[in-house]
Amino acid sequence: MAEANTFTHIQSLQQGEREAGDFFQEWEATLGLAGLDADDPIPMQLVRIATNARYKEPLRALGPGHAPATYLEWRARVTSMDTMWRQDREMERRGRRAQQPFRVRPQWQQQAPARNAAPTQQVALAPAVRRDATGTTFGGGGQLMDIDRARTNNVCRVCVRPRMSPAPNCTNRWHPAVFHRGGQRTVGGPAQALRQQEADQGGVEQAQAQDAALAPPA
């Protein structure tokens, strides 16, 4: 019963537009299930009928003595013709594509944005750097100001010297002034230096007044 169903399936097999290799592979597998020899007269007649007409008609036209006599010859000739036909079709398709004129899109279509286009990614700009006469004051949000950094390190932000050390050439008022008192070199802050200068000036005026009082009248 199974062999009868397989033989019925063989009779219904057709190559159609399938490649020759796929068709003959299924043909041989079905013959094996039915226990038939591919070179037997009935399978040979059936395979000629099942082959695509574009191949079997030229082979039949060759006449006795020139047409393939065995299954292997038939399969080889049909496979070769099928390969050449498909290659020609591919070349014709490429040729038609190359001959088609190049279509230029209208200007309004070229400038129109694509639908469902992904949003443009915003590029983050670097924060503006503010500077003063002495250099960078601060570099924006999240960056430590140079003034705060100098105060933390206890150094001058102008000359980068220690904050409480004298620096005659520095314009920063953080440095103590250098002055002389009683022949000794003393270091003090700007306010202390000013008070010392006032005290020295007052002593000179007092000495001049005492000298004028002790002087004999002219």
Beta strands, then each sheet from edge to edge (+ up, - down):
strand 1: 130-132
strand 2: 135-138
strand 3: 177-181
strand 4: 184-188
sheet 1: 1+ 2-
sheet 2: 3+ 4-
end
